[in-house]
């Protein structure tokens, strides 16, 4: 088990800077997930840790070793690629043993390691097949097996499940979680799928445009986002953001008027003193709506998305660019009618409309 | 749909005409090979009265057929292997490098493709004379390899460029050097491309006449094409020897193509798609 430390890490391609001074500590044995929208630099950062991209500035340590400019093969990392990157002309056995062969590991030892990894990943029956004779899930397992046999200090996963269908993705997600438990290795995982991030991670790193927006445990990020971006990125469906105006304060709470939400007024817990008349952004998670609460609002439902156990009702509110979404329990489909939705005002999140930063 | 039928008919006629135009010289070569010198002198385009198999026996001995085929096969295989190996090795870094230098280098290689072979004959002759490579197998193999390398590099750059770069990166993480990544991961994937390229190279080398004629003088080292040329003298031509020799000269390549036809077609199409 080894920790990974990044200190003010920068990546530039010519004049274009894509990673802006990232500081990060991934603890030994931790499952760390980089998440963010396309082009946010999460894969680049992972490839920099792997040694497949040069680090322009800053320092990178794996354990005690400074690996900033070290060769990829010497860093003690193994990577699972999105495309699996299996050698098509080799059998599963050869694919898994190739790295060991290149490192000069004796054949008998390599075979034993391959057999062990194949057992963990239930790949025994397929060892003599070529990758093209395997399903997507099996190929992904081989790619993971190839990483396991090398017993690396750090496992790197670059969107490993995005080429699989939905059912297989869930299955592989559980398998990766089981593997992490079994191996107790440090793992860094890149995904744009926040469900993967929430279910797998000990620690999530939210990235936007090469900048770390927030680092924390999945539930911390969900319950206590630092800014608008994280509040909207973590959680599905995403947080409703409404315009609010401070109309008064009392102790540790602010009274906020929501003109877009039927002129509702809320008391939101907030330690920051704000003058009446100040604009704020108010975040309300769809999941915070339910049968109980101190605030009731009328929601003219237009569309209901039923997921079986839970449904989401959408309404187009005047002045809002995106549909307003609330969780809806029960089997009814109230499309076309106005329902009275309730929520607890303490669950509302306040943000600065200019900087997007959370007001706590 | 009469309009379509007429179009189809015209197309068919055109195709048949093309096939006839292509097969006519072959037909002419084969029929002439079975006629005696007197028959040919009397009616140059006539058909044989009887099959003069003795022409073949004479040509077989006269052109030192077995020796010539062994020379041609040896030179063709050596050039094909060398061209495929050196071409793919040169193409690997060029295909992965996106810098301006690599692009200029590829353009230079393309220039090599555009240079007519005749332009290089004199310099090659002079250089080989100075290096003592005239009239050696090594000389002719080197000359043909150099002539075919631009095609090979250009060809492989495209093909290697289409191999996912993840594979090479995975090889790097698997402790491979650049050379090992090429040798163990990229090279084995070049099979279809190599099959197609080898076809072009083999045809060029087997059929080339100018370079062996210029670089080889020892009759024991002659390739098939210049062995056939023995029957063309300064003053006269021996048609009853020349035509059977031409048939004999084409035979090995025809047999090879007949055997590997399926694989060659597969190679050409794989090269086109992948």
Interface residues (C-beta under 8 A of the other chain):
Chain A: X50 X51 X52 X72 X73 X77 X78 X79 X81 X82 X83 X85 X87 X88 X89 X98 X99 X102 X103 X146 X150
Chain B: X164 X166 X167 X169 X170 X171 X172 X173 X174 X175 X176 X180 X184 X185 X188 X189
